[in-house]
Amino acid sequence: MLRDQVTFRRVAAGILLIVAPLLQALAVIVDPGTWGDEREAVSFGDDPVLAQTQSVLYHWSWMLMAVAAFGLIHLTRHKATRLGHVSGSLTVIGYVALSGLLMTDPVEWWLGRHYPPERAQQILDEMMNLPGVVYGFQMPWAFLGFLGLPVLVAAVWRAGFVGWWVPALVAAGYLGSFAVSYGPATALFWTVPVAGLGWIGVKVLRMGDQAWAAYYPVGRPQETYAHTSAG
C-alpha cells in the first residue's frame, strides 16, 4: 500500500476522518476541567494523569485533523474547488495552531501545584497575554480550525459526495460549542461531529481506488493509475 499513492492516500484520509474527531471527543470527556473546577490550575491538580491524557488526545486529534483536511480538499477537485481550497487552508492552519497551544497545559498544572489558584491564574494570564503569544499563536489562528472545518465539509457536500446533514452535524457541533462555556455541554457538542466526519471517512474507505483516482485532474489518463497500481 505504501507504494500505491491512490490506495495510501484514500485509506489514510478515511481512517483519519474517523479517528481525529473521535480522539477530540474522548479528550473533552476525560478532561478533568470539563467536569471539575473551571480553573485548570485546580482541576488539573485534582487528577494529573487524566490532565496529561487529555492533552495528548487533543494534540493528536488536532494534528491528525490537519492532515485529514487534505483528504477533504481532494473531494472538491471537480466542484466547489475554490471553497475547498480556502476553507481547507484555514482548517489546516487552525488545527496546527491549536495543537501548539496545548503546551500551556503542563505549565498550568505546574503553577497549580506551587501557587494558590488565583496567583497561578494571574501568572498564566501574564504569560499568555504577551503580544507575541496573542497574535502569533492565538488570534485569530486558534479559531480557524473550528470555523474552517464546517465550511470545508460544506464544500464536500456541494461537490456531491455527502448529504446536507453531514455539514449540518459538523457545524452544529463545532460552531454550537462557541455558545457555551467549556464544560459538560462542550462534551456533547464535540461528540456530534464524530458521526458526520466518521461517515465521510467510511464512504472514503468504501469508495475504492478507481473512484478516488477519478477526482484527479481530467488530463490524467486512467491507464496511469493502472500502471501505478500494478507497480
C-alpha positions in Angstrom: 0.0 0.0 0.0 2.9 2.4 0.7 3.9 2.2 -2.9 0.5 3.0 -4.3 -0.3 6.7 -4.0 -4.0 6.2 -4.6 -4.6 3.5 -2.0 -2.4 5.0 0.6 -4.0 8.5 0.4 -7.5 7.2 0.3 -7.1 4.8 3.2 -5.2 7.4 5.3 -7.8 10.0 4.7 -10.7 7.7 5.5 -9.1 6.5 8.8 -8.1 9.9 9.9 -11.5 11.3 9.4 -12.8 8.7 11.8 -10.0 8.8 14.3 -9.3 12.5 14.6 -12.7 13.7 15.7 -13.1 10.7 17.9 -9.9 11.5 19.8 -11.1 15.0 20.4 -14.4 13.8 21.8 -12.5 11.4 24.1 -10.2 14.3 25.2 -13.1 16.5 26.3 -14.7 13.6 28.1 -11.6 12.6 30.1 -10.5 16.3 30.7 -10.9 17.0 34.5 -11.6 20.6 33.6 -14.8 19.5 31.8 -16.4 18.3 34.9 -14.5 20.0 37.7 -13.3 23.4 38.6 -13.2 25.7 35.5 -9.8 26.9 36.7 -7.5 24.3 35.1 -4.8 25.1 37.7 -7.2 23.5 40.1 -8.9 20.8 38.1 -5.6 19.5 36.5 -4.2 19.1 40.0 -7.2 17.0 41.0 -6.2 14.3 38.5 -2.8 14.9 36.9 -3.0 11.6 35.0 -6.2 12.5 33.2 -4.9 16.0 32.7 -1.9 14.8 30.8 -4.0 12.2 29.0 -6.4 14.8 27.6 -3.5 17.0 26.5 -2.1 14.1 24.5 -5.5 13.2 23.0 -6.1 16.8 22.0 -2.7 17.1 20.5 -3.0 14.1 18.2 -6.6 14.8 17.4 -5.8 18.3 16.1 -2.6 17.2 14.3 -4.3 14.4 12.6 -7.3 16.6 11.7 -4.9 19.0 9.9 -3.7 16.0 7.8 -7.3 14.7 7.2 -8.3 18.1 5.8 -6.2 17.3 2.7 -8.4 14.3 2.1 -11.5 16.5 2.2 -9.9 19.0 -0.1 -9.3 16.2 -2.6 -13.0 15.5 -2.8 -13.5 19.1 -4.0 -11.2 18.8 -7.1 -14.1 18.9 -9.6 -16.7 21.1 -7.8 -16.6 23.7 -5.0 -12.9 23.8 -5.6 -12.2 27.4 -4.6 -14.3 27.0 -1.5 -12.5 23.8 -0.7 -9.1 25.4 -1.1 -9.8 28.4 1.0 -11.6 26.6 3.8 -9.1 23.7 3.7 -6.2 26.1 4.2 -7.9 27.8 7.1 -8.6 24.4 8.6 -5.0 23.1 8.4 -3.6 26.4 9.9 -6.2 26.4 12.6 -5.7 22.9 13.9 -1.9 23.2 13.8 -2.1 26.4 15.8 -4.5 24.8 18.3 -2.0 21.9 18.9 0.7 24.4 19.7 -1.3 26.0 22.5 -1.5 22.7 24.4 2.0 23.3 25.8 0.3 25.7 28.3 -1.4 22.7 29.9 1.7 21.3 31.8 2.6 24.9 32.7 -0.8 25.5 34.2 -0.7 22.2 36.1 2.7 23.1 37.5 1.6 26.5 38.6 -1.4 25.0 40.3 0.8 22.7 42.3 3.1 25.6 43.5 0.7 28.6 43.9 -2.8 29.3 45.1 -5.4 29.2 42.2 -5.7 33.0 42.0 -2.0 33.5 41.8 -1.5 30.7 39.3 -4.1 32.2 37.0 -2.5 35.6 37.3 0.9 34.3 36.3 -0.6 32.3 33.4 -2.6 35.3 32.2 0.6 37.5 32.2 2.3 34.8 30.1 -0.5 34.2 27.6 -1.3 37.9 27.2 2.1 38.8 25.7 1.5 40.3 22.2 3.7 37.6 20.6 1.6 34.9 22.1 -1.8 36.6 21.4 -1.2 37.5 17.8 1.3 34.9 16.9 -0.4 31.8 18.3 -3.9 32.7 19.4 -5.7 35.4 17.4 -7.2 34.5 15.0 -5.4 31.3 14.2 -6.7 29.2 17.1 -10.3 29.7 15.8 -9.6 28.9 12.2 -9.9 25.2 12.6 -13.3 25.1 14.2 -14.5 27.8 11.7 -12.9 26.3 8.6 -13.8 22.7 9.0 -17.6 23.1 8.8 -17.1 25.2 5.7 -14.8 22.6 4.2 -17.3 19.8 4.9 -20.0 22.1 3.3 -17.7 22.2 0.2 -17.6 18.4 0.2 -21.4 18.4 0.3 -21.5 20.9 -2.6 -19.3 18.6 -4.5 -21.9 15.9 -4.2 -20.0 13.5 -2.0 -22.3 13.5 1.1 -25.8 14.7 2.0 -26.6 18.1 3.6 -27.0 16.5 7.1 -23.2 15.9 7.3 -22.1 19.5 7.2 -25.1 20.3 9.4 -23.8 18.0 12.1 -20.3 19.3 11.9 -21.4 22.9 12.0 -23.9 22.3 14.9 -21.2 20.6 16.9 -18.2 22.8 16.5 -19.9 26.2 15.9 -22.5 25.5 18.6 -19.8 24.9 21.2 -18.9 28.6 20.9 -22.3 29.4 22.6 -21.4 27.6 25.8 -18.6 27.7 28.4 -16.1 24.9 28.3 -17.7 22.1 30.3 -20.2 19.2 30.0 -22.1 20.9 27.2 -18.8 21.1 25.2 -18.5 17.3 25.5 -22.0 16.9 24.0 -21.3 19.4 21.1 -18.0 17.9 20.2 -19.4 14.4 20.1 -21.9 15.3 17.4 -19.4 15.9 14.6 -17.9 12.4 15.1 -20.9 11.0 13.3 -20.7 13.4 10.4 -16.9 13.2 9.8 -16.9 9.5 10.5 -19.5 8.9 7.8 -17.3 10.7 5.3 -14.4 8.5 6.4 -16.4 5.3 6.0 -17.5 6.4 2.5 -13.9 7.2 1.5 -12.8 3.7 2.7 -15.6 2.0 0.8 -15.4 4.0 -2.4 -12.4 2.1 -3.9 -9.3 3.3 -5.6 -10.9 3.9 -9.0 -13.4 6.3 -7.6 -10.8 8.1 -5.5 -8.5 8.3 -8.6 -11.4 9.8 -10.6 -11.0 13.0 -8.6 -7.6 13.6 -10.0 -7.3 16.1 -12.9 -9.1 15.1 -16.1 -5.9 15.1 -18.0 -4.5 12.2 -16.0 -5.3 9.0 -18.0 -6.8 6.1 -16.2 -4.0 3.9 -17.5 -1.6 5.9 -15.4 -3.5 4.7 -12.3 -3.5 1.1 -13.6 0.3 1.3 -14.2 0.9 2.7 -10.7 -1.3 0.1 -9.0 0.4 -2.7 -10.9 3.9 -1.4 -10.0 
